[in-house]
Amino acid sequence: MAKVFTTEITSETIKSDNPIHQRLYKAYLVATEYVHGNLLEVGCGEGRGINLLKPLVQHYTAIDKIKDVIASLKVQHPESTFIASDIPPFPISENEAFDSLVSFQVIEHIRDDAYFLREIHRMLKPSGVALLTTPNRRMSLTRNPWHIREYLPDELRSLAAQVFSDVTVKGITGNEKVMRYYEDNKAAVRRITRWDIFNLQYRLPAWLLRIPYEILNRMNRNRLQKHDNKLVSGIRHEDYFVTDDAENALDLLLIVRK
């Protein structure tokens, strides 16, 4: 399996990534209650949720921009369809081809987010459902230079309502164990960003920040694991849950129906 070792593509094998991996996997578990028929995943990454979702649907199709990962997934899952492409637009000409769609931690990377949602609408059959997750800006600890933007719940709801008439915004958050990790992480990030006296993280262009962000983020995750390995390794997807209190959630969960 092709592995992409970056903090932006969270690994299920790197121990210090475990709390984030479990948080992202929770979205796939939530999706099991919605997916059916022909399913499209937009931004499948290394295939975190394929084995969970594929048995629940008639056919699984995925799009991702990383060609090596897509090539590897084609070998592992020859019965499914994998497409390497930048998006939007989606490289699928047929309209209304899918009963369900998932796209987790993707929309924050898309410059034209309204176009992205219009393409999701185009892909869905009538009464089709799509689930998206994205970080809650209110809970972000620092600027992520890989993200074009992040959203507050009302912003995401308003954006989606331009395209879909049936829009629900919930959140994915965690229990006391998860929030202890979050607070430890917040304290560690503050120790780093206190040296940014000129607030350069918000002034410099994103491309200049990506390498230092990557290095410091990995160092910080490793430090958190070394400091409290029991906490970092002990967090499971059961420690995360869906909440109606999107304002205070770690991630926003957008559910739209055509």
C-alpha positions as CSV (number, residue, x, y, z in Angstrom):
1,M,0.0,0.0,0.0
2,A,1.4,3.4,-0.9
3,K,1.8,5.5,2.2
4,V,1.9,9.3,2.4
5,F,3.7,10.4,5.5
6,T,2.4,13.9,6.2
7,T,0.5,15.2,9.1
8,E,-2.2,16.5,6.7
9,I,-2.9,12.9,5.6
10,T,-3.3,11.3,9.0
11,S,-1.8,7.8,9.3
12,E,-3.4,4.8,11.0
13,T,0.0,3.3,11.6
14,I,2.0,6.2,13.1
15,K,1.3,6.0,16.8
16,S,1.3,9.7,17.5
17,D,-1.5,10.2,14.8
18,N,-3.8,7.8,16.7
19,P,-6.2,10.5,18.2
20,I,-6.7,12.1,14.9
21,H,-7.0,8.8,13.0
22,Q,-9.8,7.7,15.4
23,R,-11.5,11.1,15.0
24,L,-11.5,10.7,11.2
25,Y,-12.6,7.1,11.3
26,K,-15.6,8.1,13.4
27,A,-17.0,9.9,10.4
28,Y,-17.0,6.7,8.4
29,L,-18.8,4.9,11.2
30,V,-21.4,7.6,11.1
31,A,-21.7,7.2,7.4
32,T,-22.6,3.6,7.7
33,E,-26.1,4.7,8.7
34,Y,-26.5,6.7,5.4
35,V,-24.6,5.1,2.5
36,H,-26.5,2.9,0.1
37,G,-26.6,2.0,-3.6
38,N,-23.9,3.5,-5.7
39,L,-21.4,5.3,-3.4
40,L,-18.9,8.0,-4.4
41,E,-16.1,9.0,-2.0
42,V,-14.5,12.3,-2.9
43,G,-11.0,12.4,-1.4
44,C,-10.5,8.8,-0.2
45,G,-6.9,9.3,0.8
46,E,-5.2,5.9,1.6
47,G,-8.6,4.3,1.9
48,R,-9.3,4.7,5.6
49,G,-13.0,3.8,5.2
50,I,-13.2,1.5,2.2
51,N,-13.4,-1.8,4.0
52,L,-16.1,-0.4,6.3
53,L,-18.3,1.2,3.6
54,K,-17.8,-1.1,0.5
55,P,-19.8,-4.1,1.9
56,L,-22.8,-1.7,2.5
57,V,-23.2,-0.5,-1.0
58,Q,-23.8,-1.8,-4.5
59,H,-20.7,-0.2,-5.9
60,Y,-17.9,1.9,-4.5
61,T,-16.2,4.6,-6.5
62,A,-13.5,7.0,-5.2
63,I,-11.6,10.0,-6.4
64,D,-8.3,11.3,-5.1
65,K,-5.6,13.5,-6.5
66,I,-2.7,11.3,-5.3
67,K,-1.9,9.0,-8.2
68,D,0.3,6.5,-6.4
69,V,-2.4,6.0,-3.7
70,I,-5.1,5.5,-6.4
71,A,-2.9,3.0,-8.2
72,S,-2.4,1.0,-5.1
73,L,-6.1,1.0,-4.2
74,K,-6.9,-0.3,-7.7
75,V,-4.8,-3.3,-7.0
76,Q,-6.2,-4.0,-3.6
77,H,-9.9,-3.5,-4.6
78,P,-10.2,-4.5,-8.3
79,E,-14.0,-4.7,-7.9
80,S,-14.3,-1.0,-7.1
81,T,-13.6,2.1,-9.3
82,F,-10.8,4.5,-8.5
83,I,-10.0,7.8,-10.3
84,A,-7.0,10.0,-9.9
85,S,-7.9,13.6,-10.5
86,D,-7.9,17.1,-9.1
87,I,-11.3,18.4,-8.2
88,P,-13.6,20.2,-9.0
89,P,-14.9,19.4,-11.5
90,F,-15.4,15.8,-10.9
91,P,-14.1,13.7,-13.8
92,I,-17.5,11.8,-14.2
93,S,-19.6,12.9,-17.1
94,E,-22.8,11.1,-16.0
95,N,-25.2,13.2,-13.9
96,E,-27.2,11.7,-11.0
97,A,-25.0,8.6,-10.9
98,F,-24.8,8.1,-7.2
99,D,-27.2,7.3,-4.4
100,S,-24.8,8.5,-1.7
101,L,-21.6,10.4,-1.4
102,V,-19.0,11.0,1.3
103,S,-16.2,13.6,1.4
104,F,-14.3,13.9,4.7
105,Q,-11.8,16.7,5.5
106,V,-11.8,17.8,1.8
107,I,-13.8,21.0,1.3
108,E,-11.4,23.1,3.4
109,H,-8.8,22.4,0.7
110,I,-11.0,23.5,-2.2
111,R,-10.7,27.0,-3.5
112,D,-14.1,27.2,-5.2
113,D,-16.1,25.5,-2.5
114,A,-19.5,26.5,-4.0
115,Y,-18.5,24.8,-7.3
116,F,-17.5,21.8,-5.3
117,L,-20.9,21.5,-3.7
118,R,-22.6,22.1,-7.1
119,E,-20.6,19.1,-8.4
120,I,-21.8,17.0,-5.4
121,H,-25.3,18.0,-6.3
122,R,-24.8,17.0,-9.9
123,M,-23.5,13.6,-8.9
124,L,-26.4,12.7,-6.6
125,K,-29.6,11.0,-7.8
126,P,-32.9,12.6,-6.6
127,S,-33.2,12.0,-2.9
128,G,-29.5,11.1,-2.7
129,V,-27.5,12.0,0.4
130,A,-24.1,13.4,1.0
131,L,-22.0,13.6,4.2
132,L,-19.1,16.0,4.5
133,T,-16.8,16.8,7.5
134,T,-14.5,19.7,7.9
135,P,-12.6,21.2,10.9
136,N,-14.6,23.6,13.1
137,R,-12.6,26.9,12.8
138,R,-13.6,27.8,16.4
139,M,-11.6,24.8,17.7
140,S,-8.6,25.1,15.4
141,L,-5.4,25.7,17.3
142,T,-3.4,27.6,14.7
143,R,-3.5,28.4,11.0
144,N,-3.2,25.3,8.8
145,P,-1.4,26.4,5.6
146,W,-2.8,23.4,3.7
147,H,-6.4,24.7,4.2
148,I,-7.8,27.4,1.9
149,R,-10.3,28.3,4.6
150,E,-12.1,26.8,7.6
151,Y,-15.7,27.2,8.6
152,L,-18.0,28.1,11.5
153,P,-21.3,26.1,11.6
154,D,-23.4,29.0,10.2
155,E,-20.9,29.7,7.4
156,L,-21.0,26.1,6.3
157,R,-24.8,25.9,6.5
158,S,-25.2,29.1,4.5
159,L,-22.8,27.8,1.8
160,A,-24.6,24.5,1.5
161,A,-28.0,26.2,1.4
162,Q,-27.0,27.9,-1.8
163,V,-27.0,24.5,-3.5
164,F,-29.2,22.1,-1.4
165,S,-32.6,22.7,0.1
166,D,-32.2,20.0,2.8
167,V,-29.2,20.9,4.9
168,T,-28.2,19.8,8.4
169,V,-25.1,20.7,10.3
170,K,-24.0,18.7,13.3
171,G,-20.7,18.1,14.9
172,I,-18.3,15.4,15.9
173,T,-16.7,15.9,19.3
174,G,-15.1,13.8,22.0
175,N,-15.4,12.8,25.6
176,E,-13.2,13.8,28.5
177,K,-10.3,11.7,27.3
178,V,-10.4,13.3,23.9
179,M,-10.7,16.8,25.3
180,R,-7.8,16.2,27.6
181,Y,-5.7,15.4,24.5
182,Y,-7.1,18.5,22.8
183,E,-6.1,20.8,25.8
184,D,-2.6,19.2,26.0
185,N,-2.3,19.9,22.3
186,K,-3.5,23.5,22.7
187,A,-1.0,24.2,25.4
188,A,1.8,22.7,23.3
189,V,0.8,24.8,20.3
190,R,0.7,28.0,22.4
191,R,4.3,27.3,23.6
192,I,5.4,27.2,19.9
193,T,3.3,30.2,18.6
194,R,4.3,32.5,21.5
195,W,7.5,33.1,19.5
196,D,5.4,34.4,16.6
197,I,5.4,37.9,17.9
198,F,4.7,39.4,14.5
199,N,1.7,37.0,13.9
200,L,3.5,35.8,10.7
201,Q,1.4,32.6,10.6
202,Y,-1.5,34.8,9.4
203,R,0.5,37.2,7.3
204,L,2.8,35.0,5.2
205,P,1.6,33.2,2.1
206,A,0.5,29.6,2.8
207,W,3.3,28.0,0.7
208,L,6.0,29.5,2.9
209,L,4.5,28.0,6.0
210,R,3.9,24.4,4.9
211,I,7.3,23.0,5.5
212,P,7.7,24.5,9.0
213,Y,4.1,23.6,9.8
214,E,4.7,20.0,8.8
215,I,7.9,19.8,10.9
216,L,6.5,21.4,14.0
217,N,3.2,19.5,13.8
218,R,5.0,16.2,13.6
219,M,7.4,17.2,16.4
220,N,4.4,18.2,18.6
221,R,2.4,15.0,18.0
222,N,5.5,13.0,18.9
223,R,6.1,15.0,22.0
224,L,2.5,14.5,23.1
225,Q,2.8,10.8,22.7
226,K,6.1,10.7,24.6
227,H,4.6,12.8,27.4
228,D,1.4,10.6,27.8
229,N,1.5,7.5,25.6
230,K,-1.3,5.9,27.5
231,L,-3.6,8.8,26.6
232,V,-2.5,9.1,23.0
233,S,-2.6,5.3,22.3
234,G,-5.8,4.8,24.3
235,I,-8.2,7.0,22.4
236,R,-10.6,5.0,20.3
237,H,-13.4,5.9,17.9
238,E,-15.9,5.2,20.7
239,D,-14.5,8.2,22.5
240,Y,-15.9,10.4,19.7
241,F,-19.6,11.1,19.1
242,V,-22.0,13.1,17.0
243,T,-23.5,16.2,18.7
244,D,-26.1,18.8,17.8
245,D,-23.8,21.4,19.5
246,A,-21.9,22.1,16.3
247,E,-20.5,25.4,17.7
248,N,-18.3,23.5,20.2
249,A,-17.5,20.4,18.2
250,L,-14.1,19.5,16.9
251,D,-15.4,18.8,13.4
252,L,-18.5,20.0,11.5
253,L,-20.7,17.3,10.0
254,L,-22.7,18.4,7.0
255,I,-25.5,16.3,5.8
256,V,-27.3,17.3,2.6
257,R,-30.0,15.7,0.5
258,K,-30.9,16.4,-3.1
